[in-house]
Amino acid sequence: MDTMTNDQVIAGLDVGSSRVTTVLGRRTQDGVEILGMGECPTDGMRKGAVVNVDATVKSIRQSITEAERMTGLTVGSVFVGISGPLIKSFNSHAAISVKNEHEVTDADFSRVLEIARTVELPNDREILHVLTQEFIVDDMAGIKDPRGMTGIRLDARVHVVTNDVPGARNLARCVEKADFDVESFVLSPLASAEAVLTPEEREVGVALMDFGGGTVEMVIFHNGALRHTYVLPLGGGNITSDVAIGLKLPQSDAEILKVSSGCAMIQKVRRDELVELPGVGGRLPRPIRRQYLSEIIEPRAEEILTLLRKEILRSGYEENLGAGVVLTGGGSKLDGLTDLGERVFKLPFRRGNPIGIGGLVEVVNGPAFATGVGLVQYGAKASERIYRPSESEAGGGMIDRFKRYLSEYF
């Protein structure tokens, strides 16, 4: 490995409902090289929100420290994934008259985007991302970059993602108390999409579902752009709770049993297959039919997928998902979930592992690491972004940086 300084390190911090994951990497000529990772369980988060500051700070510090030990490097700032039911999004549109003898200039480009992002929000909301969908020059639609083209009118269509100010501030303070700076907040499923989706999937249409412990976050891409965002306040933790109640187990034992022996589709389980039920209170373990465990899991998994399908139908993009659905997140590892998804959606399903990376690929080779890897890839592309907020919007301090608007253009 080449000699590297700490300021070349890009750190992605995925603070989930059940686990905090840190991925370290660096930008190379071929993309991103993964240098190491660290992870730590947490009980300080619930459905994307901080519910215990001290527990969250401890988990963040431990996760990053573990990654630092693996790499021998020091982390100063992190790209932080943010999610939760309070994430909202909408599409926005703006139009301007082209100046400078009707040739679209950088000034026209920036001006139409500023207008598109100028929306009134409640005091407890702020813009997280403004993502371009397309530009229109006169009557010519589907333009990715209009600069240099000739026309009279320039239109911009964008997708605006907003988040909850108190929730983001709480997460920022947890990172700060752990002695790290927030480089920027990034919508978690958007980061996951960076890691697992191909350009072809984004073009023909795909729904990415980040299956976490407390939520399932969904983003829909079509024609290469983000079209719809949605957060369902249910996740793998609800399935674990059903197993705990149904089999009278502690949550920790129910989670282990779900991961090791659970199946989201009863049809995949043989009638004679047995699994070991952990003993409680000093009692000996006992065998139960695996099919019985699946009879507890399948209804909740089907409910979650059905609610997600209803949201896709509501969005109007059900006919534009030529590449089907990609599942990421720790909850997506549940056996039979992709088969159940194909039955519910009648679309192709696959699990999304990080792609397009080098280095220690094996340590992040799984859907649970999609967000962490995607945050590193997002950070590696930061210097390539076309449009940035004006200097008056961007502050240098911790809170100012957390408040600033972020814009990305794919």
C-alpha positions as CSV (number, residue, x, y, z in Angstrom):
1,M,0.0,0.0,0.0
2,D,1.2,3.5,-0.8
3,T,2.1,5.8,2.0
4,M,-1.0,7.8,3.0
5,T,-1.8,10.7,5.2
6,N,-4.8,10.8,7.5
7,D,-6.4,13.6,5.4
8,Q,-6.7,11.2,2.5
9,V,-8.9,8.8,4.5
10,I,-12.6,8.9,3.8
11,A,-14.8,7.6,6.7
12,G,-18.4,6.5,6.3
13,L,-20.4,6.2,9.6
14,D,-23.7,4.2,9.4
15,V,-25.5,4.7,12.7
16,G,-28.3,2.1,12.6
17,S,-31.0,1.1,15.0
18,S,-29.1,-2.0,16.2
19,R,-25.5,-1.5,15.0
20,V,-23.0,1.3,14.2
21,T,-20.7,0.5,11.3
22,T,-17.6,2.5,10.2
23,V,-16.0,1.9,6.8
24,L,-12.6,3.6,5.9
25,G,-11.4,4.0,2.4
26,R,-9.6,6.3,0.0
27,R,-10.1,7.5,-3.5
28,T,-8.0,5.9,-6.3
29,Q,-7.8,6.2,-10.0
30,D,-10.0,3.1,-10.3
31,G,-12.6,4.2,-7.8
32,V,-12.5,3.5,-4.1
33,E,-10.1,1.3,-2.1
34,I,-11.5,-0.1,1.2
35,L,-8.9,0.1,4.0
36,G,-10.8,-1.3,6.9
37,M,-14.0,-1.3,9.0
38,G,-15.3,-1.4,12.5
39,E,-18.7,-2.2,14.0
40,C,-20.4,-2.2,17.4
41,P,-23.9,-3.0,18.6
42,T,-26.0,-0.1,20.0
43,D,-29.2,0.4,21.9
44,G,-29.0,4.2,21.7
45,M,-31.0,4.5,18.4
46,R,-34.6,3.7,17.6
47,K,-36.0,3.9,14.0
48,G,-33.2,6.3,12.9
49,A,-33.5,8.6,16.0
50,V,-31.3,9.1,19.0
51,V,-33.0,7.8,22.2
52,N,-29.9,7.5,24.4
53,V,-27.1,10.0,23.8
54,D,-24.5,8.3,26.0
55,A,-25.1,4.9,24.5
56,T,-24.9,6.3,20.9
57,V,-21.7,8.2,21.7
58,K,-20.1,5.1,23.1
59,S,-21.1,3.0,20.1
60,I,-19.9,5.6,17.6
61,R,-16.5,6.0,19.4
62,Q,-16.0,2.2,19.7
63,S,-16.9,1.6,16.0
64,I,-14.5,4.2,14.7
65,T,-11.8,3.2,17.1
66,E,-12.0,-0.4,15.9
67,A,-11.7,0.8,12.3
68,E,-8.7,3.0,13.2
69,R,-7.0,0.0,14.9
70,M,-7.5,-2.2,11.8
71,T,-5.9,0.4,9.5
72,G,-3.4,2.2,11.8
73,L,-4.9,5.5,10.7
74,T,-6.6,8.4,12.5
75,V,-10.1,9.6,11.6
76,G,-11.0,13.3,12.0
77,S,-14.3,13.7,10.2
78,V,-17.0,11.3,8.9
79,F,-19.7,11.2,6.3
80,V,-22.8,10.2,8.4
81,G,-25.8,8.3,7.1
82,I,-29.1,9.7,8.2
83,S,-32.6,8.0,8.0
84,G,-35.8,7.6,9.8
85,P,-39.6,8.1,9.3
86,L,-39.1,11.9,9.5
87,I,-37.3,11.9,6.2
88,K,-39.6,13.5,3.6
89,S,-39.1,14.3,-0.1
90,F,-40.9,16.0,-3.0
91,N,-40.2,17.0,-6.6
92,S,-39.6,20.6,-7.5
93,H,-39.5,22.5,-10.8
94,A,-38.1,25.9,-11.9
95,A,-37.8,27.8,-15.2
96,I,-35.8,30.9,-16.2
97,S,-35.1,32.9,-19.4
98,V,-31.6,32.2,-20.8
99,K,-29.3,35.2,-21.0
100,N,-26.0,35.7,-22.9
101,E,-27.4,35.5,-26.4
102,H,-29.4,32.4,-25.5
103,E,-26.5,30.1,-24.7
104,V,-26.8,28.3,-21.3
105,T,-24.0,29.4,-19.1
106,D,-22.7,28.4,-15.7
107,A,-24.6,31.3,-14.2
108,D,-27.9,30.2,-15.8
109,F,-27.2,26.6,-14.6
110,S,-26.7,27.8,-11.0
111,R,-29.6,30.3,-11.1
112,V,-32.2,27.7,-12.2
113,L,-31.1,25.3,-9.5
114,E,-31.2,28.0,-6.8
115,I,-34.8,28.8,-7.8
116,A,-35.7,25.0,-7.8
117,R,-34.4,24.6,-4.3
118,T,-36.0,27.8,-2.9
119,V,-39.0,26.2,-1.1
120,E,-40.7,27.2,2.1
121,L,-40.2,24.7,4.9
122,P,-41.5,24.6,8.5
123,N,-38.9,25.7,11.1
124,D,-38.2,22.1,12.1
125,R,-37.3,21.0,8.6
126,E,-34.2,21.6,6.5
127,I,-33.0,20.5,3.0
128,L,-30.7,17.5,3.0
129,H,-30.3,16.9,-0.7
130,V,-31.4,18.5,-4.0
131,L,-30.9,16.0,-6.7
132,T,-31.4,16.8,-10.4
133,Q,-33.7,14.7,-12.4
134,E,-33.5,16.5,-15.8
135,F,-33.1,19.8,-17.6
136,I,-35.3,21.0,-20.4
137,V,-34.1,23.5,-23.0
138,D,-37.1,25.0,-24.7
139,D,-39.0,21.8,-25.7
140,M,-36.0,19.4,-25.5
141,A,-36.4,17.2,-22.4
142,G,-34.1,14.6,-20.8
143,I,-31.0,16.7,-20.8
144,K,-28.4,15.9,-18.1
145,D,-26.2,19.0,-18.4
146,P,-27.6,21.9,-20.5
147,R,-24.5,24.2,-20.3
148,G,-23.3,25.3,-23.8
149,M,-26.7,24.5,-25.4
150,T,-28.7,27.2,-27.2
151,G,-32.2,28.1,-26.2
152,I,-34.6,30.7,-24.8
153,R,-36.0,28.9,-21.7
154,L,-34.2,26.6,-19.3
155,D,-36.2,24.3,-16.9
156,A,-34.9,22.2,-14.1
157,R,-36.6,19.3,-12.4
158,V,-35.2,18.2,-9.1
159,H,-35.9,15.9,-6.2
160,V,-35.7,17.6,-2.8
161,V,-35.1,15.5,0.3
162,T,-35.7,17.1,3.7
163,N,-35.0,15.9,7.2
164,D,-35.9,16.7,10.8
165,V,-33.8,19.5,12.3
166,P,-33.9,18.3,16.0
167,G,-33.2,14.7,15.0
168,A,-30.2,15.6,12.9
169,R,-28.9,18.0,15.5
170,N,-29.1,15.2,18.1
171,L,-27.1,12.8,15.9
172,A,-24.6,15.6,15.1
173,R,-24.0,16.2,18.8
174,C,-23.4,12.5,19.4
175,V,-20.7,12.4,16.7
176,E,-19.2,15.6,18.2
177,K,-19.2,14.2,21.7
178,A,-17.4,11.2,20.4
179,D,-14.7,13.7,19.3
180,F,-15.3,13.6,15.5
181,D,-16.6,16.1,13.0
182,V,-19.5,15.6,10.6
183,E,-18.2,16.1,7.1
184,S,-21.8,16.0,5.8
185,F,-25.1,14.1,6.3
186,V,-26.2,11.7,3.6
187,L,-29.5,10.0,3.1
188,S,-28.7,6.3,4.0
189,P,-30.5,4.6,1.1
190,L,-28.9,7.1,-1.3
191,A,-25.5,6.0,0.0
192,S,-26.5,2.4,-0.3
193,A,-27.5,3.0,-3.9
194,E,-24.0,4.4,-4.6
195,A,-22.6,1.0,-3.4
196,V,-24.9,-1.6,-4.9
197,L,-26.7,-0.2,-8.0
198,T,-25.3,-0.3,-11.6
199,P,-25.9,2.6,-14.0
200,E,-28.0,0.3,-16.1
201,E,-30.3,-0.4,-13.2
202,R,-30.7,3.3,-12.5
203,E,-31.5,3.9,-16.1
204,V,-34.2,1.2,-16.7
205,G,-35.7,1.7,-13.3
206,V,-35.1,0.1,-9.9
207,A,-36.3,0.3,-6.3
208,L,-33.7,0.0,-3.6
209,M,-34.9,-1.1,-0.2
210,D,-32.6,-0.7,2.8
211,F,-33.9,-3.2,5.3
212,G,-32.8,-2.1,8.7
213,G,-33.7,-3.0,12.3
214,G,-36.2,-0.2,12.8
215,T,-37.1,1.0,9.4
216,V,-37.1,0.1,5.7
217,E,-35.9,3.0,3.5
218,M,-36.8,2.9,-0.2
219,V,-35.5,5.0,-3.1
220,I,-36.7,4.7,-6.7
221,F,-34.6,5.5,-9.7
222,H,-35.6,5.8,-13.3
223,N,-33.9,7.3,-16.3
224,G,-30.7,7.6,-14.2
225,A,-32.3,9.9,-11.5
226,L,-33.8,9.6,-8.1
227,R,-37.6,9.9,-8.4
228,H,-39.1,8.9,-5.1
229,T,-38.1,8.4,-1.5
230,Y,-40.0,6.7,1.3
231,V,-39.3,5.4,4.9
232,L,-41.4,2.7,6.4
233,P,-41.3,2.7,10.2
234,L,-41.1,-1.1,10.4
235,G,-38.1,-3.4,10.0
236,G,-36.2,-6.5,11.1
237,G,-36.7,-5.6,14.7
238,N,-40.4,-6.1,14.4
239,I,-39.8,-9.6,13.1
240,T,-37.5,-10.3,16.0
241,S,-40.1,-9.1,18.4
242,D,-42.7,-11.5,16.9
243,V,-40.3,-14.4,17.3
244,A,-39.5,-13.3,20.9
245,I,-43.2,-13.2,21.8
246,G,-44.2,-16.3,19.9
247,L,-41.5,-18.5,21.3
248,K,-41.2,-16.7,24.7
249,L,-37.5,-15.8,24.2
250,P,-35.4,-12.8,25.2
251,Q,-34.9,-10.3,22.3
252,S,-31.2,-11.2,22.0
253,D,-31.9,-15.0,21.7
254,A,-34.8,-14.3,19.3
255,E,-32.5,-12.2,17.0
256,I,-29.8,-15.0,17.0
257,L,-32.5,-17.6,16.2
258,K,-34.0,-15.5,13.4
259,V,-30.7,-14.9,11.7
260,S,-29.4,-18.4,12.0
261,S,-32.5,-20.4,11.3
262,G,-35.3,-18.1,10.3
263,C,-37.0,-18.2,6.9
264,A,-39.4,-15.7,5.4
265,M,-41.1,-18.3,3.2
266,I,-42.7,-21.4,4.7
267,Q,-42.7,-23.2,1.3
268,K,-38.9,-23.3,1.4
269,V,-38.7,-25.2,4.7
270,R,-38.9,-29.0,4.9
271,R,-41.5,-30.4,7.3
272,D,-39.0,-32.6,9.1
273,E,-36.4,-29.8,9.6
274,L,-35.6,-29.0,13.3
275,V,-33.9,-26.1,14.9
276,E,-32.6,-25.7,18.5
277,L,-34.6,-23.3,20.7
278,P,-32.3,-21.7,23.4
279,G,-33.1,-22.5,27.0
280,V,-34.2,-19.7,29.3
281,G,-33.4,-19.4,33.0
282,G,-31.1,-22.4,33.1
283,R,-33.4,-24.7,31.2
284,L,-31.9,-27.0,28.5
285,P,-32.3,-26.1,24.8
286,R,-35.1,-28.0,23.0
287,P,-35.8,-28.7,19.4
288,I,-38.7,-27.2,17.5
289,R,-39.8,-27.5,13.9
290,R,-38.2,-24.8,11.7
291,Q,-41.5,-24.5,9.8
292,Y,-43.1,-23.3,13.1
293,L,-40.5,-20.5,13.3
294,S,-41.2,-19.6,9.7
295,E,-44.9,-19.4,10.4
296,I,-44.1,-16.6,12.8
297,I,-41.7,-14.8,10.5
298,E,-43.5,-14.9,7.2
299,P,-46.7,-12.9,8.1
300,R,-44.7,-9.9,9.4
301,A,-42.2,-10.0,6.5
302,E,-45.1,-10.2,4.0
303,E,-46.8,-7.3,5.8
304,I,-43.7,-5.1,5.4
305,L,-43.3,-6.0,1.7
306,T,-47.0,-5.4,1.0
307,L,-46.8,-1.9,2.6
308,L,-43.8,-1.1,0.4
309,R,-45.6,-2.3,-2.7
310,K,-48.5,-0.1,-1.9
311,E,-46.1,2.9,-1.7
312,I,-44.7,2.0,-5.1
313,L,-48.2,1.9,-6.5
314,R,-49.0,5.2,-4.9
315,S,-45.8,6.8,-6.4
316,G,-46.9,5.8,-9.9
317,Y,-43.6,4.1,-10.8
318,E,-44.7,0.5,-10.6
319,E,-44.5,0.2,-14.4
320,N,-41.0,1.7,-14.5
321,L,-39.1,-0.8,-12.5
322,G,-37.4,-2.8,-15.3
323,A,-34.6,-3.9,-13.0
324,G,-36.9,-4.9,-10.2
325,V,-36.0,-4.5,-6.6
326,V,-32.6,-4.6,-4.8
327,L,-32.5,-5.4,-1.1
328,T,-29.7,-4.1,1.2
329,G,-29.2,-3.7,5.0
330,G,-28.8,-6.3,7.7
331,G,-32.4,-7.3,7.6
332,S,-32.1,-8.3,4.0
333,K,-30.0,-11.4,4.9
334,L,-33.1,-13.2,6.2
335,D,-33.4,-16.5,4.3
336,G,-36.3,-16.5,1.9
337,L,-36.9,-12.8,1.8
338,T,-36.0,-12.3,-1.9
339,D,-38.3,-15.3,-2.8
340,L,-41.2,-13.7,-0.8
341,G,-40.5,-10.4,-2.4
342,E,-40.8,-11.8,-5.9
343,R,-44.1,-13.4,-4.9
344,V,-45.5,-10.1,-3.4
345,F,-44.2,-7.7,-6.1
346,K,-44.1,-10.0,-9.1
347,L,-40.8,-8.4,-9.9
348,P,-37.2,-9.7,-9.9
349,F,-35.4,-9.4,-6.5
350,R,-31.8,-9.6,-5.6
351,R,-29.6,-8.8,-2.6
352,G,-27.2,-5.9,-3.1
353,N,-23.6,-6.4,-2.1
354,P,-21.1,-3.5,-2.6
355,I,-19.6,-3.4,-6.1
356,G,-17.0,-1.3,-7.8
357,I,-14.5,-1.3,-4.9
358,G,-11.0,-2.6,-4.3
359,G,-8.8,-3.2,-1.3
360,L,-10.2,-5.3,1.6
361,V,-13.4,-6.2,-0.3
362,E,-13.9,-9.3,1.8
363,V,-14.5,-7.4,5.1
364,V,-17.4,-5.4,3.6
365,N,-18.8,-8.1,1.3
366,G,-22.4,-8.1,2.4
367,P,-25.7,-6.1,2.2
368,A,-25.2,-4.9,5.8
369,F,-22.2,-2.9,4.7
370,A,-23.9,-1.2,1.7
371,T,-24.5,2.1,3.5
372,G,-21.0,2.4,5.0
373,V,-19.3,1.6,1.7
374,G,-21.7,4.0,-0.1
375,L,-20.8,6.8,2.3
376,V,-17.1,6.3,1.4
377,Q,-17.9,6.3,-2.3
378,Y,-20.1,9.4,-1.8
379,G,-17.2,11.1,-0.1
380,A,-14.8,10.1,-2.9
381,K,-17.0,11.9,-5.4
382,A,-17.5,15.0,-3.3
383,S,-14.9,17.0,-5.2
384,E,-16.5,16.1,-8.5
385,R,-19.9,17.5,-7.8
386,I,-21.0,20.2,-10.3
387,Y,-23.0,22.4,-8.0
388,R,-22.3,23.7,-4.5
389,P,-24.3,26.1,-2.3
390,S,-23.1,29.7,-2.3
391,E,-20.5,30.6,0.4
392,S,-23.2,32.5,2.3
393,E,-25.1,29.3,2.9
394,A,-22.0,27.2,4.0
395,G,-20.7,27.7,7.5
396,G,-17.4,26.5,8.8
397,G,-18.5,25.4,12.3
398,M,-20.1,22.1,13.3
399,I,-23.7,23.3,13.5
400,D,-23.3,25.5,10.4
401,R,-21.9,22.6,8.4
402,F,-24.7,20.4,9.6
403,K,-27.3,22.9,8.5
404,R,-25.9,23.6,5.0
405,Y,-27.6,22.4,1.9
406,L,-26.0,19.5,0.0
407,S,-26.5,19.1,-3.7
408,E,-25.4,16.1,-5.8
409,Y,-25.8,15.5,-9.5
410,F,-25.5,12.0,-10.9
